[in-house]
Structure formats: structure tokens, C-alpha cells
Amino acid sequence: MLAENYNVIGVMSGTSLDGIDLAHITLTLRGQKWTFAIHECETVAYDDNWFHNLKHAVTFTDAELKQINLDYTKLLGGVIRDFIEKHQLQNLDAVCSHGHTVLHQPQNGLTLQIGNLPEIAAIVGETVVCDFRVADVKLGGQGAPLVPIGDRLLFADYNYCLNLGGFSNVSFEDAGKRVAFDISPVNTVLNFYADFLGLDYDDKGNVARSGQVDLDLLSDLNALEFYRKPFPKSLGYEFVRETVLPLISEYDIPIEDILRTFTEHVAIQVAAALPQKTGKMLVTGGGAYHDFLMERMQFHLPEMQLVIPDAKTLEYKEALIFALLGVLKLRGDINVLASVTGASRDHSSGEIYR
């Protein structure tokens, strides 16, 4: 049986603003089965200026967005080029890059991932496949989440694939269709409040563990309208800025109690989102290092086996799957599922810049 091998780089920048994830990946198709190997990988942190600009880009004017798109494309292209040179990577089939989401309003037919301008291919010196979300929104979809097709093709052994990043999202098979949706904010809120304590993040959830649940705040969070909406549905930072943070600010309670309460909220919403509470669930993303959150999820899902994979898969799963999306685009294969995004049809999304 012939195998088809692809030598690619996957690139991802998430809403938690940890930095730019880069992973050198081999994807192999043998028959109908895809397998992968993650080789060199690293996360390049943003400096303070870029962190601030990306965090506040949701408030930018059209002219400011145009400029940051150009500047970020140059930054991202340089980071990818440096990664290639550092690891002396050769014979690449493509660089597959998500870019960075600064606007996500699918209900208004709008989503913007900066860093996806055609100039990036010249900067990197390789074929670049990118800008995966826009076409789906044009087809009436949410433009998110895009990872579930990778969950189906690469992680079929699990009943659920849960990602705990800036937001939590889950994917699973339902009556022969892959379904997926965003569940709630996670690190976008937890890191925001950890910053008040002079911390980049709440290491292992130790601060949250020390706090007390505010039952009134917990009740108000769980009552937010988004949680009652049917899927497909997705979240952007706008939801955090306009809905979640103003709600929490109404409560004059210690930061420790906010972190404790919001951790409980995340665990409750994850459990509520799963139609079946048994089976095996793959947990990836930075939130998987939040030991206290994992404990609270296990408490609310006592019959679910929570599986945290090896460090490379845990930290670079999204980069891995965007590498797969890019390869599928190069092949002309479907890489976005209408059952997940709500688009009018399955399609092969993304731009190829050679």
C-alpha cells in the first residue's frame, strides 16, 4: 500500500496570546488513515508591545487593522523564516499558518486573521497555505472551530477531543457527523485576573485552589445566554470584553475567589456540553496544565477518562492540525466540515501563496 508523506510546518497563534507556536511535522497518508510525527517545535513569545497591540486590536479602526495586518505579516514571516533556518529544515512541502484572530463576528459575516497577506510567502521563502476561516464565513458558517476535522482524522480513538486554550472547545462524532463548538472562555479570563496578582498565569491553578466559590457570581456566569444556544456556535474575545469581564467586575471579591469561581464555571460548562458523560476524552491546550481545573472537570465528569497526551501533542496540537488543514488544501480535499461550522457545504478552505 502506497504511503504519501508531507513535510510541513504548522503555525498557530491563539487568543491566550502565549506566543507563536511552530511545529515541524510529518504527515503520512496510508490508505485512508493519516498518521503524524511532531519533530522540532517551539513557541516564540510576543514582546510587550505586540502583546498589548494584539490584546487591544479588537478596538482598532479599519486603518489601524490594515497596518497591524501588514506589520504582523512581516513579524510572522520573519519568525517562521528564523525557525526554518535554526533547524535547517529542507524540502518543505508547505508552511501552514493560521495567523492571529483579531476580529471574529461571524453573525456579521466578518472574521479577520492577521498575518495572512500574500507577502508572507516571499518573506518565508516557501509555499504558504493560510487564511482558513474567511471562506467558511462567506458560506454562512461560523468560521470556527476548524480543528475538528483533524480530531476526526488523527484522534479517532477518543470519544471527545477537548481543547483548553483561550477558550474551551470540544469535538465528537454524533450520528455519523462530526460536531464541534466553543464551550466557554478559559485562559482569556483566568490569565486576565492572574495579571492583577503580577502573574502571567495561575500556575497549576494553585491560586484558584486557595479561593472560595462565590455562588452568586457562579450562578450569573452559568446563566449567560451563550450557553443556552444550540451548536454550531463560536466565541471571540469580544464576548470576554463585552460580556464576561463586565459581569465579573460587578462583584467586589478577591482575585483568588474570582479565579476559583471561574475555574468552577469552566468545569461545569465542559461537563454540561457533553451529551454522554462516559468514555475517553483527549484534553489538550495550556489549560491541561491547570491541575485544579482538571480536578474540577473530573469531579463533574466522574465516569469520564481524561487523557492528557505527551507534551508535544498537548502543546502543539493546534499547530499540528493547521498543518493537516494546509496539506488537505494542497490536495484539494475537504478541510472544513459544514456539520461543525454551519456553512452551507463542506469545502476546502484557505489560500495558497507560492
C-alpha positions in Angstrom: 0.0 0.0 0.0 1.5 3.3 -1.1 2.1 6.0 1.6 2.0 9.7 0.9 4.3 11.8 3.0 4.2 15.5 3.6 6.9 17.6 5.2 5.3 20.7 6.6 5.4 23.4 9.3 2.2 24.2 11.3 1.9 27.6 12.8 -0.7 28.9 15.3 -1.3 31.9 17.4 -4.1 31.6 19.9 -6.3 34.0 21.8 -4.5 33.4 25.0 -1.5 35.3 23.5 1.1 32.8 24.7 3.0 33.4 21.5 3.5 31.9 18.1 3.5 28.1 18.1 5.7 26.5 15.4 5.9 22.7 14.8 7.8 20.8 12.1 5.5 17.9 11.2 5.5 14.8 9.0 2.0 13.8 7.9 1.6 10.4 6.3 -1.5 9.0 4.5 -1.5 5.3 4.1 -4.7 4.0 2.5 -7.4 6.1 4.3 -5.5 6.6 7.5 -3.5 9.7 8.5 -0.6 9.5 11.0 1.7 12.2 12.2 5.0 12.8 13.8 5.9 16.1 15.6 9.6 17.0 15.3 11.2 20.3 16.2 8.7 22.7 17.8 8.8 25.9 19.9 6.7 28.8 21.0 8.0 32.3 20.3 6.7 34.7 22.9 5.4 38.1 22.0 7.2 41.2 23.3 5.2 43.6 25.5 4.3 45.9 22.6 2.9 43.1 20.4 1.1 41.6 23.4 -0.6 44.9 24.0 -1.5 45.5 20.4 -2.9 42.1 19.8 -4.9 42.2 23.0 -6.5 45.5 22.0 -6.8 45.1 18.3 -10.5 44.3 18.6 -10.9 48.1 19.3 -8.8 49.2 16.3 -10.1 51.3 13.4 -10.1 49.9 9.8 -6.9 51.8 9.1 -5.2 50.5 12.2 -6.3 47.0 11.4 -4.8 47.3 7.9 -1.5 48.5 9.4 -1.3 45.8 12.0 -2.1 43.2 9.4 0.9 44.3 7.4 3.2 44.6 10.4 2.1 41.2 11.8 2.6 39.5 8.4 6.2 40.8 8.5 6.7 39.6 12.1 5.2 36.2 11.5 7.1 35.7 8.2 10.3 36.5 10.0 9.6 34.2 12.9 8.8 31.3 10.5 11.9 32.0 8.4 14.1 32.0 11.6 12.6 28.7 12.7 13.4 27.1 9.3 17.0 28.4 9.4 17.5 27.5 13.1 16.5 23.9 12.5 18.0 23.7 9.0 14.7 22.4 7.5 14.8 21.4 3.9 12.4 20.1 1.2 9.3 21.5 2.9 6.0 21.0 1.0 4.4 24.0 2.7 4.1 26.2 5.7 0.6 26.1 7.0 -0.3 29.1 9.1 -3.4 30.1 11.0 -2.4 33.7 11.6 -3.8 35.6 14.6 -7.6 36.3 15.1 -8.3 39.9 15.9 -12.0 40.0 14.9 -14.5 37.2 14.9 -18.1 38.2 14.2 -19.5 35.5 12.0 -23.0 36.7 12.7 -22.0 39.9 10.8 -20.2 37.9 8.1 -16.8 39.1 9.5 -13.7 37.3 10.6 -10.1 38.6 10.4 -6.9 36.7 10.9 -3.9 38.9 10.5 -0.6 37.6 9.1 -2.2 36.0 6.1 -1.2 38.6 3.4 0.3 37.2 0.2 3.7 38.8 1.1 4.3 36.1 3.7 5.3 33.6 1.1 8.1 35.8 -0.1 9.3 36.5 3.4 9.3 32.9 4.4 10.7 31.7 1.0 8.3 28.7 1.0 4.8 27.9 -0.2 2.4 29.1 2.4 -1.2 27.9 3.0 -3.2 30.2 5.3 -6.3 32.2 5.9 -8.6 29.2 6.6 -11.6 30.9 8.2 -12.8 33.6 5.7 -14.2 31.2 3.1 -16.3 29.4 5.7 -17.9 32.6 6.9 -18.7 33.6 3.3 -20.5 30.3 3.1 -22.7 31.2 6.1 -20.5 29.3 8.6 -19.1 30.3 12.0 -15.5 30.1 10.6 -14.8 28.0 13.7 -13.9 25.7 15.1 -11.6 24.3 12.3 -9.7 21.7 14.4 -12.4 19.0 14.4 -11.6 17.5 11.0 -8.1 16.9 12.5 -9.7 15.3 15.5 -11.6 13.0 13.2 -8.6 12.1 11.1 -5.9 12.0 13.7 -7.5 11.2 17.0 -10.4 8.9 16.2 -9.7 6.7 19.3 -11.2 9.2 21.6 -14.9 9.9 22.2 -14.2 13.6 22.8 -11.4 15.9 21.9 -11.3 18.9 24.3 -9.1 21.9 23.9 -8.5 24.2 26.8 -6.9 27.4 25.4 -8.1 31.0 25.4 -11.5 29.3 25.0 -12.6 25.7 25.5 -13.9 23.8 22.6 -14.9 20.2 22.0 -15.5 17.9 19.1 -17.1 14.5 18.8 -19.0 12.2 16.4 -22.8 12.5 16.6 -24.9 10.2 14.4 -22.2 9.9 11.9 -21.4 13.6 11.7 -18.5 15.5 13.4 -19.9 18.2 15.6 -17.9 20.8 17.5 -18.3 24.1 19.2 -16.8 26.6 21.6 -17.9 26.0 25.2 -16.6 28.9 27.3 -13.7 31.3 27.8 -10.8 29.8 29.8 -7.4 31.3 29.7 -8.6 34.6 28.3 -10.3 35.2 31.6 -8.1 33.3 34.0 -4.9 35.0 32.7 -6.6 38.4 32.8 -7.1 38.1 36.5 -3.8 36.4 37.2 -2.2 39.5 35.8 -3.7 41.5 38.8 -1.5 39.4 41.0 1.6 40.1 38.9 1.4 36.6 37.3 1.4 35.6 33.6 -0.9 32.7 34.6 -2.1 30.8 37.6 0.5 28.0 37.7 -1.3 24.7 38.1 -4.3 26.5 39.4 -2.7 27.0 42.8 -4.2 30.5 43.3 -7.7 29.3 42.2 -7.4 26.4 44.6 -6.8 28.8 47.5 -10.0 30.8 46.8 -13.7 30.4 47.6 -16.5 29.9 45.1 -18.9 32.9 45.0 -22.2 31.2 44.4 -23.9 34.3 43.1 -21.2 35.1 40.6 -21.1 31.4 39.6 -24.9 31.4 39.0 -24.7 34.6 36.9 -21.9 33.2 34.8 -23.8 29.9 34.2 -26.9 31.9 33.2 -25.2 33.7 30.3 -27.3 33.4 27.1 -24.5 31.9 25.0 -24.6 28.6 27.0 -28.2 28.0 26.0 -27.6 28.5 22.3 -27.5 25.3 20.2 -24.3 24.5 18.2 -22.7 25.3 15.9 -21.5 28.3 17.9 -18.2 30.0 18.5 -16.7 32.7 20.7 -14.3 35.6 20.2 -12.5 37.9 22.6 -15.4 40.3 22.1 -17.6 38.0 24.3 -15.0 38.3 27.1 -14.5 42.0 26.8 -18.2 43.0 26.4 -20.0 40.3 28.5 -17.8 38.3 30.9 -15.4 40.9 32.3 -18.2 43.5 32.9 -20.2 40.8 34.7 -17.3 39.8 37.0 -16.5 43.5 37.7 -19.9 43.8 39.4 -18.6 41.6 42.2 -16.2 43.1 44.8 -14.4 39.9 45.7 -10.8 38.9 46.0 -8.9 37.8 42.8 -8.4 34.4 44.4 -12.2 34.0 44.6 -12.7 35.1 41.0 -10.2 32.6 39.8 -11.8 29.8 41.9 -15.3 30.7 40.8 -14.4 31.0 37.1 -12.5 27.6 37.2 -15.6 26.0 38.6 -17.7 27.7 35.9 -15.4 26.3 33.2 -15.6 22.8 34.6 -19.4 22.9 34.9 -19.8 24.2 31.3 -17.5 21.5 29.9 -19.5 18.8 31.7 -22.8 20.3 30.5 -21.6 20.4 26.9 -21.1 16.7 26.6 -24.1 14.7 25.5 -22.7 11.5 27.1 -20.7 11.7 30.3 -18.7 8.5 29.8 -15.9 7.4 27.5 -12.4 8.7 26.9 -11.6 12.4 26.3 -8.4 13.8 25.0 -7.5 17.1 26.7 -5.0 19.5 25.2 -4.1 23.2 25.3 -2.5 25.2 28.1 -5.5 24.6 30.4 -4.5 20.9 30.7 -1.6 22.1 32.9 -4.1 23.7 35.3 -4.2 20.8 37.7 -7.1 22.3 39.7 -9.3 22.8 36.6 -8.6 19.2 35.6 -9.6 18.0 39.1 -12.9 20.0 39.0 -13.6 18.6 35.5 -13.1 15.1 36.8 -15.4 15.9 39.7 -18.2 16.9 37.4 -17.4 14.0 35.0 -16.7 11.1 37.4 -17.2 8.4 34.7 -15.1 10.1 32.0 -11.4 9.1 31.4 -9.5 12.3 30.9 -6.3 11.7 28.9 -3.5 14.3 28.7 -1.1 13.3 25.9 2.6 13.7 25.5 3.9 17.3 25.9 4.4 17.9 22.1 0.9 16.8 21.3 -0.6 18.7 24.2 1.1 22.0 23.4 1.2 21.9 19.6 -2.0 20.0 18.7 -3.5 23.1 17.0 -0.3 23.8 15.0 -0.4 20.1 14.0 -4.0 20.3 12.8 -3.4 23.5 10.9 -0.5 21.7 9.2 -3.1 19.0 8.3 -5.6 21.6 7.0 -2.9 23.1 4.8 -2.0 19.6 3.4 -5.7 18.9 2.7 -6.0 22.2 0.9 -2.9 21.4 -1.2 -4.6 18.1 -2.1 -7.9 19.8 -2.9 -9.5 17.7 -0.2 -12.2 18.9 2.2 -10.7 20.5 5.3 -13.8 22.2 6.8 -16.9 20.4 7.9 -20.3 22.1 7.5 -21.6 19.9 10.3 -19.2 21.7 12.6 -19.3 25.3 11.3 -22.8 25.6 10.0 -21.7 26.5 6.5 -23.8 25.7 3.5 -21.5 22.8 2.5 -18.2 21.0 3.3 -15.4 22.7 1.5 -11.6 23.1 1.0 -10.7 26.4 2.6 -7.6 28.5 2.7 -5.3 30.5 0.4 -2.1 29.1 -1.2 0.7 31.6 -1.8 3.6 30.1 -3.7 
